[in-house]
Amino acid sequence: MAGELGSWRVEATAGCGMKRRPESEQDPEPQLEELSLCSSAPSHGDSMDSGLSDSEESVFSGLEDSGSDSNEDDGHDDLEGHGGTEKTPGEQVQAGPPYQRTEVVRVQSGNEYAEDSSDEEDIRNTVGNVPLEWYEDFPHVGYDLDGRRIYKPLRTRDELDQFLDKMDDPDYWRTVQDRMTGHDLKLTDQQVALVRRLQRGQFGDESFDPYEPAVDFFSGDIMIHPVTNRPADKRSFIPSLVEKEKVSRMVHAIKMGWIQPRRPRDPTPSFYDLWAQEDPHAVLGRHKMHVPAPKLALPGHAESYNPPPEFLLSEKERSAWEQEEPGERKPSFLPRRFPSLRAVPAYSRFIQERFERCLDLYLCPRQRKMRVNVDPDDLIPRLPRPRDLQPFPTCQALVYRGHSNLVRCLSVSPGGQWLASGSDDGSLRLWEVVTARCVRIVPVGGVVRSVAWNPNPTICLVAAAVEDAVLLLNPALGDRLVVSSTDQLLSAFELPQEPAMQPACWLEASEEERQGGLRLRICHGKPVMQVTWHGRGDYLAAVLATPGHTQVLIHQLSRRRSQTPFRRSHGQVQCVAFHPSRPFLFVASQRSVRLYHLLRQELTKKLMPNCKWVSSLAVHPAGDNIICGSYDSKLVWFDLDLSTKPYKVLRHHKKALRAVAFHPRYPLFASGSDDGSVIVCHGMVYNDLLQNPLLVPVKVLKGHALTRDLGVLDVAFHPSQPWIFSSGADGTIRLFS
């Protein structure tokens, strides 16, 4: 054992991970001291194998993995090949002399290892200049020299244990935690003294004297020899051209009179009357806006010491004068009569009146403010009277009852004879507008979130968004020729031989579903939030509740083809709308409205409504103006030819707006809100591009009862009459005419 230790030297240990090199390179004396660092490793392994339980082994498990190169199976064979510096517990008993020599060196090494027990390994954190915040969420605090993890010590002590330690341990106040290793360290007296000096703002070194006499490096005596004997520069005796130019400029300014010589000032102070009269030669008289001082009123007969009898107050007048407020008394003093001027006492309000006089002089404005006499009525914009803007709906005419839950959506047929409504009760109802009679009930088995009647009068179809599908129903109402031609149009489609991949699946309805009116089912796989038709009735747009670029899908009815018009998403899409005459698509997200050209496949405009959350969208029949409703009680009007910012922002509602709509023929638009009201406004759009639209609120319609803090959920105008339909959370549909 001694021969093996003599041929190799232990250089550095971190948890007994060793690097060895020949002893001939360094002196043998530090060998024993450094060897003592690893003397605890065999005893530590021995103690763990013999006396620790499973729970105690878990505490030191990280130290075993990080601090030792050996394991239970093959660690001894590896170390024996390198010189045999580590032995099994049995071999330690036999190797007596080296082990005793190591212990002796440990005692002589000083206080560095005086408090270390033989059961602990010297595990040094070699993490380097790395922030320890990186290890907050990990069970280890760093790595040793061999790259193994150094696990944090278990800290299962609660606040009560810490308090008991604080009471029992007299050195608790000087105990700190080492952030590199996680162990507790006790500060020495020298370290405590250093901390206290730094806290008092003193220097860390006790021997440093901040008040020691300064050393005068330069003498104040005049020396014979100069500090430097360098010859003078040439520029020191040649006239400067820059200074010559400056002097010439100053001479020219003096000749022109721009620079006047300094004259001695008159030391006597000059005073002038601040409130002088309007003297044209006075200093203040030349100011056009000069205000003369307010003058005191001259005394009258009532202020005389011997006033006439008619100015003296009677007893009744005196009592009435005393009961009045001091600021409302007229006169402000009591007239009194004295036999002579010598009998007049001192005036009691003399100081107060002098002070008020000084305030009048001090607070008097120095300048006249030109005020424009404007009638307040002229500032109010000239709006026409509501009765001059008729016709518009004014009162409730009919109530459509039948739904057992809130009615989310409704749509009117192109002819205005039928009304379709969708509710949370899982049914789609068809109503006759004039009689409020429920003509047909179509159970769909889910919440109907959106319903739209085909705007083409030659096609009798209703699209309804139910869960993850769009249902196309033929209500079989109205002209029988239109109903039959619609079925022929749908049945004339032939499947292609090679069907293309589509984002949606078109399914034919079964015979049982066809009897209920269902013709086609478009399955998307994601919940459908909105469905809307193009003006010609062949294209259909659907909004899905899914992130990504597949939020908006466009379906073609005649070819049964679906496509995704966008490549990427710009936020959660709330609703979409087709332009009535041009190939444009309006897409409303939470904070903006984008206008896309479908043929060019490009973004045309981006409208900024300045709202927190856009809820609804409607396009003017002419296509040049749109309105947006938001959940922060705003209705925003956009003029597409004017700007990308709102033309007008209306804040008539008190709660969130759920729906907005334009009338197809009349200059009317309406908004429905959670406050249970429908506000109808007159919105005239002129053909003259130089004249802005005229927006006038004309009527507030109420009738829906608030249910679960929800009011009006959808509004729709009659296609030909100045009527408006509203659906509410109370399960009713109301017609206002």
Helices and strands as residue ranges (DSSP letters): H 2-7, E 8-10, E 20-22, G 23-25, H 29-35, G 36-38, H 40-51, H 54-67, H 75-81, H 89-94, H 96-108, G 111-113, G 132-135, E 140-143, E 149-151, H 159-168, G 172-174, E 175-177, E 184-186, H 189-199, G 234-236, H 241-256, G 284-286, G 301-303, G 309-311, H 315-323, G 326-328, G 341-343, H 350-363, H 376-379, G 386-389, E 396-401, E 407-412, E 418-423, E 427-432, E 437-443, E 448-453, E 462-466, E 469-473, H 480-491, E 505-508, H 511-515, E 518-523, E 528-533, E 539-544, G 549-551, E 552-556, E 561-563, E 573-578, E 584-589, E 593-597, E 602-607, E 614-619, E 625-630, E 635-639, E 648-650, E 657-662, E 668-673, E 677-684, E 694-702, E 712-717, E 724-728, E 732-736
